Amino acid sequence: MLIDILTIFPEAFESPLSASIMKRAIEAGLVTIHRHNIRDHATDVHHKVDDTPYGGGAGMVMKADVLSHAVDAVPKKGKSLRVLLSAQGQAFNQAMAQELATYDQLILVCGHYEGVDERFVSSRIDREISIGDYVVTGGEVPALVVCEAVTRLLPGVLGNSESAQNDSHTTGLLEYPHYTRPAEFESQQVPEILMSGNHGAIKKWRRQQELKRTFERRSELLKRVELTQDDVSFLKTLGWKG
Ligand SMILES: C[S@@+](CC[C@H](N)C(=O)[O-])C[C@H]1O[C@@H](n2cnc3c(N)ncnc32)[C@H](O)[C@@H]1O
């Protein structure tokens, strides 16, 4: 996959992309990330990317002409999607990450200041994506969130492909709790079943823990999950009215 990121702060991506899974995926050629400085497409001597808003008010607005030149300069490759990171966009979630992972190219545009000129959005952007109901200073961190969530779903990126399959939100449930050595930590024991070697019983316990966690923390998610008769019976013992 090719990810093109358009930003006025290309340096903001340096360290996040040079560690852990992103670094490995880039080195293995499983994802290619190009950073483009929007400022290179400003036409005036001061390389201005923003201007005051029509109608007055606080803050600055990123200019439609500069943003459009920047996006137009990125060659399209295969199945391609132009995304604006925006607090007003569609909520990003695991299902959307899975969908985006099917594209050949994502072109991610990072806004700043008060946002971007609406005419740029209507003429160049396919989708606006929000990483949550809060506002951050710029689109760089949201773009990194999208890059990470999508890249770890690309074939070959994770060492053990199982780990993405069981992740929270992939199955629609929150994942079961994890434990590692030592067996006792500050008087807390690892659940005995996990040391029993009984794989069938461990699988059942983990499924029940996923159901329990999801019921206790995010019960609204249960409405969207395919539940077996056993799942439903177990949830009812917890007080689920489903
Ligand atoms: C300070 S914010 C502008 C917020 C804008 N005035 C509003 O009320 O929607 C600047 C930029 O940060 C990015 N941004 C902020 N919050 C975001 C979020 N929750 N999801 C995605 N991008 C976000 C967008 O690119 C936005 O253009």
The ligand as an SDF file (V2000), in Angstrom:
LIG
                    3D

 27 29  0  0  0  0  0  0  0  0999 V2000
   -7.8230   22.8300   15.5670 C   0  0  0  0  0  0  0  0  0  0  0  0
   -8.4650   21.6780   14.4220 S   0  0  0  0  0  0  0  0  0  0  0  0
   -9.8010   22.5700   13.6830 C   0  0  0  0  0  0  0  0  0  0  0  0
  -11.1340   22.2480   14.2940 C   0  0  0  0  0  0  0  0  0  0  0  0
  -12.2660   22.9740   13.6040 C   0  0  0  0  0  0  0  0  0  0  0  0
  -12.2590   24.3700   13.9090 N   0  0  0  0  0  0  0  0  0  0  0  0
  -13.5980   22.3680   14.0140 C   0  0  0  0  0  0  0  0  0  0  0  0
  -14.2450   22.9000   14.8990 O   0  0  0  0  0  0  0  0  0  0  0  0
  -13.9990   21.3130   13.4550 O   0  0  0  0  0  0  0  0  0  0  0  0
   -7.2540   21.6770   13.1560 C   0  0  0  0  0  0  0  0  0  0  0  0
   -7.1460   20.4050   12.3410 C   0  0  0  0  0  0  0  0  0  0  0  0
   -6.8660   19.3090   13.1900 O   0  0  0  0  0  0  0  0  0  0  0  0
   -7.4110   18.1220   12.6400 C   0  0  0  0  0  0  0  0  0  0  0  0
   -8.2700   17.5080   13.6620 N   0  0  0  0  0  0  0  0  0  0  0  0
   -8.6250   18.0180   14.8600 C   0  0  0  0  0  0  0  0  0  0  0  0
   -9.3800   17.1720   15.5650 N   0  0  0  0  0  0  0  0  0  0  0  0
   -9.5250   16.0580   14.7980 C   0  0  0  0  0  0  0  0  0  0  0  0
  -10.1990   14.8230   14.9710 C   0  0  0  0  0  0  0  0  0  0  0  0
  -10.9080   14.5710   16.0610 N   0  0  0  0  0  0  0  0  0  0  0  0
  -10.1170   13.9090   13.9850 N   0  0  0  0  0  0  0  0  0  0  0  0
   -9.4290   14.1550   12.8580 C   0  0  0  0  0  0  0  0  0  0  0  0
   -8.7560   15.3250   12.6290 N   0  0  0  0  0  0  0  0  0  0  0  0
   -8.8100   16.2570   13.5860 C   0  0  0  0  0  0  0  0  0  0  0  0
   -8.1550   18.5130   11.3700 C   0  0  0  0  0  0  0  0  0  0  0  0
   -7.3190   18.2450   10.2650 O   0  0  0  0  0  0  0  0  0  0  0  0
   -8.3790   19.9970   11.5800 C   0  0  0  0  0  0  0  0  0  0  0  0
   -8.4820   20.6950   10.3590 O   0  0  0  0  0  0  0  0  0  0  0  0
  1  2  1  0
  2  3  1  0
  2 10  1  0
  3  4  1  0
  4  5  1  0
  5  6  1  0
  5  7  1  0
  7  8  2  0
  7  9  1  0
 10 11  1  0
 11 12  1  0
 11 26  1  0
 12 13  1  0
 13 14  1  0
 13 24  1  0
 14 15  1  0
 14 23  1  0
 15 16  2  0
 16 17  1  0
 17 18  1  0
 17 23  2  0
 18 19  1  0
 18 20  2  0
 20 21  1  0
 21 22  2  0
 22 23  1  0
 24 25  1  0
 24 26  1  0
 26 27  1  0
M  CHG  2   2   1   9  -1
M  END
$$$$
